[in-house]
Amino acid sequence: MARNADLHIRIDPETKTGAEHLFSVFGITITDAVIMFLRQSLLVGGLPFEVRQPYYNAETEAAMQEARDISSGKIKTKQYTSFKEFLADVEDDGADV
């Protein structure tokens, strides 16, 4: 009987790199993390975390969509070269900071 079994998974490079950096902080590899996940799954008899669809209220959903639109360039934002410049603009608009 083999001492180890191979497990092959496909994952996007960004997720892999992010996971490698995260786990390196703990001194473990992705392989170590996967083994820990599988063992914990067996221990609890299922996924070792709650799986549910996140719920956000309408205001949070709108803010998240606005952030996505800003990051994609769909919404143009003002840019400032200094905090002073920002404060002057806010004061000119009469808005509260």
Steps between C-alpha positions, in 0.01 A plus 500: 500500500634844407600735779355799314234556238525775241235769480502731200294819494473788256488852637554844355852640547389803707324281756799264519748784550278666760459174689875430488571842650230463765605153610869590502420740786398192699802302382294254299461413132184470292538123531509532880190722492308258277590210728384702801173582320437135411580372848280763663219410255525137607508601867183708483325282242462772238642829393690659790325833451150628441396522135235757426428775259594837648218747553560871481242772544414727206736778615796262525418341163489848341833595658663177379369560146630858510843371607499248213401777257778726627764227479392408146515865388125520437478782755764770490613639834665822602869485581690724735868571540468577871265468793480880511372501143240240594381701802472816292285315246278354772458841662414654164228237452364571846515131586584364844824306537 
